[in-house]
């Protein structure tokens, strides 16, 4: 099975590129695993953002996070990338992820005519 393409939502790609080099490299490695059908090494479900959304956890000095959803056939959607300052994920980051997930679902529904699965 070929790798799923990465499909970037909003500013997720630019935000990931702002990570320090080591965090960016590790984030890329983990996304590559997802493209190949594997789970990242450190992740958790983010049902508060949307069904099927997961969070990659990156710890390189500071903490960094990447929200993605890989349940759609056309690719892995990278929804949000950010640095984490506190133990609990900031409400702002949850809201950004949720808003982008809703926009993704709406765009897919418009393109495909119906909701497939997630």
C-alpha positions in Angstrom: 0.0 0.0 0.0 1.5 3.4 -1.0 1.9 6.1 1.6 -1.0 8.5 2.2 -0.2 12.1 1.3 0.0 14.8 3.9 -2.8 17.3 3.5 -2.3 20.5 5.4 -5.1 22.5 6.9 -4.9 26.2 7.6 -1.4 27.3 8.8 -0.4 23.9 10.2 2.5 23.5 7.7 3.9 27.0 8.4 3.4 26.5 12.1 5.3 23.1 12.1 8.1 24.8 10.1 8.5 27.3 13.0 9.4 24.5 15.4 13.1 24.3 16.4 15.1 22.0 14.0 15.1 18.9 16.4 11.3 19.2 17.1 10.6 19.7 13.3 12.7 16.7 12.4 10.9 14.5 15.0 7.5 15.8 13.9 8.3 14.9 10.3 9.5 11.4 11.3 6.3 10.8 13.3 4.1 12.1 10.4 6.0 9.8 8.1 5.1 6.8 10.3 1.4 7.9 10.1 1.6 8.1 6.3 2.9 4.6 6.2 0.0 3.3 8.3 1.7 3.1 11.7 0.9 4.9 14.9 3.3 7.6 16.1 5.6 6.7 19.0 3.9 9.1 21.4 0.3 10.1 20.8 -3.1 10.4 22.3 -6.7 10.7 21.0 -8.1 14.2 20.9 -11.8 13.5 20.8 -12.4 17.0 22.2 -11.2 18.3 18.8 -13.1 15.8 16.7 -13.7 12.1 16.1 -10.6 10.4 14.8 -8.3 13.3 15.7 -5.0 12.4 17.4 -2.2 14.4 18.9 1.5 13.6 18.3 3.5 14.5 21.3 7.0 15.9 20.7 9.3 16.5 23.6 12.6 18.2 22.6 13.5 20.7 25.3 10.0 22.2 25.2 6.8 20.4 24.4 5.3 20.5 20.9 2.1 19.0 19.5 0.6 18.2 16.1 -3.1 17.4 15.6 -3.9 15.1 12.7 -6.6 12.8 11.4 -5.7 9.8 9.3 -9.1 8.0 9.0 -9.9 9.3 5.5 -8.8 7.4 2.4 -7.4 10.5 0.5 -4.7 11.3 3.0 -3.5 12.4 6.4 -4.9 15.8 7.4 -2.5 17.8 9.5 -4.9 20.2 11.4 -2.7 22.1 13.8 0.9 22.4 15.1 1.9 24.4 18.2 4.2 24.6 21.1 2.7 23.7 24.5 3.5 25.9 27.5 1.5 24.3 30.3 0.5 20.8 31.3 -3.0 21.2 30.0 -3.5 21.9 26.3 -4.6 25.6 26.0 -8.2 26.2 25.2 -7.1 28.4 22.2 -5.3 25.4 20.6 -8.3 23.1 21.2 -10.5 25.7 19.6 -8.2 26.2 16.6 -8.1 22.4 16.1 -11.9 22.0 16.4 -12.5 24.9 14.0 -10.2 23.5 11.4 -11.6 20.0 11.8 -15.2 21.3 11.3 -14.0 23.2 8.1 -12.3 20.0 6.9 -15.5 18.0 7.3 -17.6 20.7 5.6 -15.2 20.8 2.7 -15.1 17.1 2.3 -18.9 16.9 2.5 -19.2 19.5 -0.3 -16.6 17.7 -2.4 -17.8 14.2 -1.9 -21.5 14.9 -1.5 -21.8 13.0 1.8 -19.8 12.3 4.9 -17.8 9.1 4.5 -16.3 8.1 7.8 -14.1 9.5 10.5 
